[in-house]
Amino acid sequence: MVVGEFTQETDLLVIGGGPGGYAAAFRAAELGIQTAIVDSSGSLGGVCLQRGCIPSKALLYVAEILRNAKDAAAMGVTFGKPKIDIDAVRTWKNSVIEKLTTGLDAQCRKYKVEKIAGTARFEDSRHVAIEGGGIARIRFRRAIIATGSRSMELPGIELRSPRLMYSRAALDLEDVPKKLLVVGGGYIGLELGMVYAAFGSAVTVVEMMPTILPGGVDADLIRPLAKRLAEDFEEICLETRVTGIEENKGGLKVSFEGKNVPKTTAYDKVLVSIGRRPNTRELQLDRTRVQVDQRGFITVDDQFQTADPKIRAIGDCIGNPMLAHKAGHEGRVVAELLAGKKSAFDPRSIPAVVFTDPQIAWTGLTADDARAQKMDVAVKKIPWSASGRAVVMGRTEGLTKIIFDKGTQRVLGVAMVGPHAGEMIAEGVLALEMGAVAHDLVATIHPHPTLSETIGEVAMMMEG
């Protein structure tokens, strides 16, 4: 193709249709910027909606129903053994995705955002070539890269087999293996492990670090989850890693090394969940002035500006935390900046949720974080065995924990573990954003009986 020749032109081109990309596109169009969005899948939603957050939570909800049915026996309610129709579950999961993608298509029409199917690769700082779509080339005045991330492959393992899965294949739910090995004890591995365990798989988890959920998650939060996982999983083998995988007639033979090698080496399937890497390698960024670090993350400033003045970047492709809600906020901020508005991405905290059972949620600083910053902190916590609502639910393993500045009683961090913790953490986020102190939480009347009362009760402990 001759340079200077183009099929189409747009003011703003958003590359990537995930939560960051579509949030940026919709807000930019709302502010009067001519906007086009290109995604290789042809649908909006990205990994989060199509192959990640939404399908995994759909399956986790089914697993929760199965667990609740089992736990109801303690309350005098018994059911027959559940019959799981995997085909029907898969169909229902896919219908959830279809409903949400249909809604995003409607938003595209509403805001007059042009949706383009295909894979974008930069030719220079003003043009991208589109492969696999009806448009061959686009000239843009400004661009936002929001290409997200993908699963990391297991180092040193060259096997290519449908028995060796990553999260995308695991969420397709083709079948329920009798024996499943999950490599990686992070949130994705544990969530999908719980799904398959609920559906009938004997699940073994191996994690090379000394704890599940490595990366600074509060040990008080991990403890109740670890207890539940010990019941649901066959084994959890910490400080252990996979050194080889071979396929044979019966399945996969796995070799290990470490302190807690699993009892068996034979599995029907293996799910690898050891982290994610940015989707930047295929963009041909070397044809622009955009800079990437050694891990492939795009380097940006506090306004998401890359080293190329015409290109900005948001979401997973610029680094941790790789969270859909973070990317969405970044997308809206960038769109407002491009429209000439005063806007900034300056959150005091970004919440994180692990959708296991029990759920884990936190925001702000941990006690260790605060002490590392030489802060004088007070740590207050209350077990959910003191919550009437938790007792009614038969779920007293939970905990609510708040980190305060000892002198001012200002809230520095909020953490909790238990059912619905992910829904409750937003109050902690708001407290941090508003600079709340203990009395603000005490003075907030929480409905009774609810799990949210524990937040006010922990604050009362701080007030004495």
C-alpha positions in Angstrom: 0.0 0.0 0.0 1.3 3.4 -0.9 2.0 5.8 2.0 -0.5 8.7 1.9 -3.3 6.5 0.5 -6.0 5.8 3.0 -9.5 4.3 3.1 -10.9 6.2 5.9 -10.1 9.1 8.3 -11.1 9.8 11.8 -10.4 12.4 14.5 -9.9 9.8 17.3 -9.1 6.2 16.8 -9.5 3.9 19.8 -7.6 0.6 19.5 -9.2 -2.0 21.7 -12.8 -2.5 22.6 -12.5 -3.5 26.3 -13.8 -1.5 29.3 -11.1 1.1 28.9 -11.5 1.4 25.1 -15.3 1.6 24.9 -15.4 4.0 27.9 -13.0 6.3 26.2 -14.8 6.1 22.8 -18.3 6.7 24.3 -17.1 9.7 26.4 -15.2 11.2 23.5 -18.1 10.9 21.2 -20.4 12.4 23.8 -18.1 15.4 24.0 -18.3 15.9 20.2 -15.2 14.1 19.0 -15.5 12.0 15.8 -14.6 8.6 17.1 -13.9 5.1 15.7 -13.1 2.0 17.7 -11.4 -1.0 16.3 -11.2 -4.5 17.9 -10.0 -7.8 16.5 -13.1 -9.7 17.8 -15.6 -7.5 16.0 -17.5 -7.0 19.3 -17.0 -4.7 22.2 -16.3 -5.7 25.7 -12.8 -7.1 25.3 -11.4 -9.9 27.4 -13.4 -8.7 30.4 -16.8 -9.2 28.9 -16.1 -12.0 26.4 -13.3 -14.1 27.9 -12.7 -13.0 31.5 -14.6 -11.1 34.2 -18.2 -11.7 33.1 -18.1 -15.3 32.0 -16.0 -16.3 35.1 -18.5 -14.5 37.4 -21.4 -16.2 35.6 -19.9 -19.6 36.3 -18.9 -18.6 39.8 -22.6 -17.8 40.4 -23.6 -21.2 39.4 -20.9 -22.7 41.7 -22.3 -20.5 44.5 -25.8 -21.9 44.0 -24.5 -25.4 44.2 -22.6 -24.6 47.4 -25.6 -22.9 49.0 -27.8 -25.9 48.2 -25.3 -28.1 50.0 -24.9 -25.8 53.0 -28.7 -25.5 53.3 -28.8 -28.9 54.9 -27.5 -27.4 58.2 -30.6 -25.2 58.2 -33.0 -28.1 57.7 -33.5 -27.8 54.0 -32.3 -30.7 51.8 -32.2 -31.2 48.0 -31.5 -34.1 45.9 -28.1 -34.4 44.3 -27.8 -31.6 41.8 -27.7 -32.6 38.1 -25.4 -30.3 36.2 -26.1 -30.0 32.5 -22.8 -28.5 31.3 -24.2 -27.7 27.8 -27.0 -25.7 29.4 -24.7 -23.9 31.7 -22.4 -23.0 28.8 -25.4 -21.8 26.8 -26.6 -19.6 29.7 -23.1 -18.2 30.2 -22.9 -17.3 26.5 -26.3 -15.7 26.6 -25.1 -13.4 29.4 -22.2 -12.3 27.2 -24.5 -11.8 24.2 -26.9 -9.6 26.2 -24.1 -7.3 27.3 -22.4 -7.1 24.0 -25.7 -6.2 22.4 -26.0 -3.4 25.0 -22.6 -2.1 24.0 -23.6 -2.1 20.3 -26.6 0.0 21.2 -24.3 2.4 23.0 -22.2 2.6 19.9 -25.2 3.6 17.8 -26.4 6.1 20.5 -23.1 7.9 20.6 -22.4 7.5 16.8 -19.1 5.7 17.4 -18.0 3.7 14.4 -17.2 0.1 15.3 -14.5 -1.5 13.1 -13.7 -5.2 13.1 -10.0 -6.1 12.6 -6.5 -6.1 14.0 -4.8 -2.7 14.0 -1.1 -2.3 13.3 0.7 1.0 13.2 2.3 2.1 10.0 3.4 5.4 11.5 2.1 8.0 14.0 -0.9 8.9 11.7 -1.9 5.6 10.1 -2.9 2.1 11.1 -3.4 -0.9 8.8 -6.5 -3.0 9.6 -6.2 -6.8 9.0 -9.2 -9.0 8.9 -11.9 -6.3 8.4 -13.7 -4.4 5.7 -11.5 -1.3 6.1 -7.9 -1.6 5.0 -6.4 1.5 6.4 -7.2 4.4 8.7 -5.7 7.8 9.1 -6.2 9.3 12.5 -5.5 12.7 14.1 -5.3 11.2 17.6 -5.2 7.6 18.9 -5.8 5.8 22.2 -4.2 2.4 22.7 -6.4 0.2 24.9 -5.4 -3.3 23.8 -5.5 -5.0 27.2 -3.6 -8.1 28.2 -3.5 -11.9 27.7 -2.5 -14.9 29.7 1.2 -15.7 30.2 2.3 -19.0 28.9 4.2 -21.5 31.2 7.9 -21.0 30.7 9.8 -24.0 29.2 6.5 -25.8 28.2 6.2 -26.3 24.5 3.2 -28.7 24.5 0.3 -27.7 22.4 -2.8 -29.7 23.4 -6.5 -29.0 24.2 -5.8 -30.6 27.5 -3.4 -27.7 28.4 -5.7 -24.8 29.0 -5.4 -21.1 29.7 -8.3 -19.0 31.1 -10.0 -18.6 27.8 -10.3 -22.3 27.1 -11.3 -23.0 30.7 -14.2 -20.5 30.4 -15.4 -22.3 27.3 -16.4 -25.1 29.6 -16.1 -27.9 27.0 -16.2 -30.6 29.7 -15.5 -31.2 33.4 -12.3 -33.2 33.8 -12.1 -35.7 36.6 -8.7 -34.5 37.6 -7.7 -30.8 37.0 -4.3 -29.3 37.9 -4.3 -25.5 38.3 -0.9 -23.9 37.9 -0.9 -20.6 39.8 -2.6 -19.7 43.1 -3.6 -16.2 42.1 -7.2 -14.9 41.9 -7.9 -16.3 38.4 -6.6 -19.7 39.2 -8.5 -19.9 42.4 -11.7 -18.6 40.9 -11.7 -21.1 38.0 -10.5 -23.9 40.3 -13.6 -23.3 42.5 -15.9 -23.4 39.5 -14.5 -26.7 38.3 -14.5 -28.2 41.8 -18.1 -27.2 42.2 -18.9 -29.0 38.9 -17.2 -32.2 40.1 -13.5 -32.0 39.2 -10.8 -33.1 41.7 -8.7 -29.9 41.7 -5.1 -29.6 42.7 -3.4 -26.2 42.8 0.4 -25.6 42.7 1.8 -22.2 43.5 5.5 -21.4 43.6 5.2 -18.7 46.3 4.7 -19.5 50.0 1.1 -18.4 49.9 -2.0 -18.3 47.7 -2.9 -14.9 46.4 0.8 -13.8 46.4 1.4 -10.1 45.9 0.6 -8.5 49.3 -3.0 -9.6 50.1 -3.6 -9.4 53.8 -3.0 -12.7 55.6 -6.1 -12.1 57.7 -8.2 -12.2 54.5 -6.5 -15.2 53.0 -7.0 -17.4 56.1 -10.8 -18.0 55.8 -10.5 -18.6 52.1 -7.6 -21.1 52.5 -9.8 -23.0 55.0 -12.7 -23.2 52.5 -10.3 -24.2 49.6 -8.8 -27.0 51.8 -12.4 -28.5 51.8 -13.1 -27.9 48.1 -9.7 -28.8 46.5 -7.8 -32.1 46.6 -4.5 -30.3 47.4 -2.9 -26.9 47.6 0.8 -27.2 47.0 2.8 -24.1 47.9 6.4 -23.4 47.1 6.1 -25.9 44.2 6.5 -25.4 40.5 5.8 -27.3 37.3 9.0 -28.4 35.4 7.4 -30.4 32.6 4.2 -31.6 31.0 3.8 -34.6 28.7 0.7 -35.9 26.9 -0.2 -39.6 26.9 -3.3 -41.6 26.1 -4.8 -41.1 29.5 -4.2 -37.3 29.8 -1.2 -35.3 30.9 1.7 -36.3 33.0 3.2 -33.5 35.0 6.6 -33.2 36.7 7.1 -30.9 39.7 9.8 -29.7 42.0 9.5 -27.9 45.3 8.6 -28.3 49.0 5.1 -29.7 48.5 5.0 -31.9 45.4 1.4 -33.2 44.7 0.6 -36.8 45.4 -0.3 -37.5 41.8 1.4 -36.6 38.5 -1.5 -37.6 36.2 -4.3 -35.2 35.2 -7.0 -35.0 32.6 -6.4 -31.3 32.1 -4.0 -28.6 33.2 -5.1 -25.0 33.6 -2.2 -22.5 33.5 -2.9 -19.2 35.3 0.4 -17.6 36.2 -0.3 -13.9 35.3 -0.9 -11.7 32.3 1.2 -9.8 29.8 0.3 -6.7 27.8 -1.0 -6.9 24.2 1.6 -4.6 22.6 3.9 -6.9 20.7 1.7 -7.1 17.6 1.0 -3.3 17.3 4.3 -2.5 15.5 4.9 0.4 18.0 8.5 0.7 16.7 7.0 2.5 13.7 5.8 5.3 16.1 7.6 7.2 18.9 5.7 5.1 21.6 8.1 3.6 24.2 7.6 0.3 26.0 9.5 -1.1 29.0 11.2 -4.5 29.2 8.0 -6.3 30.0 6.1 -4.7 27.0 4.1 -2.2 29.0 3.6 1.2 27.3 5.2 4.1 29.1 2.9 7.0 29.8 2.8 10.2 31.9 0.1 11.2 34.4 -2.2 12.2 31.5 -1.6 8.9 29.7 0.5 10.6 27.1 3.0 8.3 25.4 6.3 9.5 23.9 4.4 10.0 20.7 2.4 13.3 21.0 -0.5 11.9 18.9 -0.9 8.7 20.9 -2.1 8.0 24.4 -2.6 4.6 26.2 -4.7 3.2 29.0 -5.6 0.0 30.8 -3.7 -3.2 31.2 -1.2 -2.3 28.4 0.3 0.4 30.6 0.8 -1.7 33.7 -0.6 -2.8 37.1 -3.1 -2.9 38.5 -4.7 -4.7 35.6 -8.4 -4.1 36.5 -11.3 -3.3 34.3 -12.7 -0.6 36.6 -9.4 1.2 36.6 -9.2 1.1 32.8 -12.8 2.4 32.5 -12.0 5.5 34.6 -8.8 6.1 32.7 -10.7 6.0 29.4 -13.1 8.6 30.5 -10.4 10.9 31.8 -8.4 10.6 28.6 -11.5 11.4 26.5 -12.1 14.5 28.6 -8.5 15.6 28.3 -8.7 15.2 24.5 -11.9 17.3 24.5 -10.0 20.1 26.3 -11.6 19.6 29.7 -9.8 19.8 33.0 -9.6 16.2 34.1 -7.3 14.0 36.1 -6.9 10.4 37.1 -5.9 10.8 40.7 -7.7 8.2 42.9 -6.8 7.8 46.5 -7.5 4.1 46.2 -8.4 1.5 43.6 -10.5 -1.4 45.0 -9.6 -5.0 44.3 -12.0 -8.0 44.6 -11.3 -11.8 44.5 -14.6 -13.4 43.6 -13.9 -16.7 45.3 -16.2 -18.1 48.1 -15.7 -16.4 50.5 -14.9 -13.2 48.5 -11.9 -11.0 49.4 -12.0 -7.3 48.8 -9.7 -4.5 49.8 -8.8 -0.8 49.1 -6.2 1.6 50.3 -3.2 0.7 52.4 -2.6 -2.5 54.3 -1.0 -2.1 57.8 2.3 -3.2 56.4 2.1 -0.6 53.6 1.3 2.2 56.1 4.1 1.2 58.4 6.5 1.1 55.5 5.6 4.7 54.9 6.5 5.5 58.6 2.9 6.0 59.5 1.6 5.4 63.1 -1.4 3.2 62.5 -4.2 1.6 64.5 -5.6 -1.7 63.1 -9.2 -2.5 64.1 -11.1 -5.6 63.0 -14.2 -7.5 63.8 -15.1 -11.2 63.1 -18.4 -11.8 61.3 -19.3 -14.2 64.1 -20.4 -10.9 65.8 -22.7 -10.1 62.9 -26.3 -11.2 63.2 -26.7 -11.2 59.5 -23.7 -13.5 59.1 -25.0 -15.8 61.7 -28.4 -16.0 60.0 -26.6 -16.9 56.7 -24.4 -19.5 58.4 -21.4 -17.6 57.2 -19.5 -16.5 60.2 -16.0 -17.0 58.8 -15.8 -13.5 57.5 -13.9 -10.5 58.8 -13.9 -6.7 58.4 -10.7 -4.8 59.0 -9.9 -1.1 58.9 -6.5 0.6 59.0 -6.6 4.1 60.7 -4.0 6.8 61.2 -3.7 6.6 65.0 -3.4 10.4 65.5 -6.1 11.7 63.2 -8.3 8.5 63.0 -8.4 9.0 59.3 -9.2 5.9 57.3 -6.1 4.6 55.4 -7.4 1.2 54.2 -10.4 -1.1 54.3 -10.4 -4.9 53.9 -12.9 -7.7 54.3 -13.4 -11.3 53.6 -16.8 -13.1 53.4 -19.9 -13.4 51.1 -20.7 -10.2 49.2 -17.4 -8.5 50.3 -17.1 -7.2 46.7 -20.4 -5.4 47.0 -19.5 -3.8 50.3 -16.0 -2.5 49.5 -17.4 0.5 47.7 -18.1 2.2 51.1 -14.4 1.8 51.9 -13.5 3.4 48.6 -15.8 6.3 49.2 -14.4 6.8 52.7 -10.9 7.0 51.4 -11.8 9.4 48.6 -13.6 11.7 51.0 -10.8 11.6 53.6 -13.2 10.1 56.1 -12.3 9.6 59.8 -13.6 7.0 62.1 -16.5 9.2 63.3 -17.8 9.6 59.8 -18.3 5.9 59.5 -19.8 5.7 63.0 -22.2 8.6 62.2 -23.3 6.8 59.0 -26.4 4.8 59.9 -26.0 1.3 58.4 -29.2 -0.8 57.9 -29.8 -3.6 60.3 -29.3 -6.5 60.1 -26.6 -6.3 57.3 -23.0 -7.3 56.8 -22.3 -3.6 56.1 -22.9 -2.9 59.8 -19.5 -4.4 60.5 -17.9 -1.3 58.9 -19.5 1.0 61.4 -18.8 -1.3 64.3 -15.1 -1.4 63.5 -15.1 2.4 63.4 -16.7 2.4 66.8 -13.8 0.4 68.1 -11.5 3.1 66.9 -13.5 5.7 68.7 -13.3 3.6 71.9 
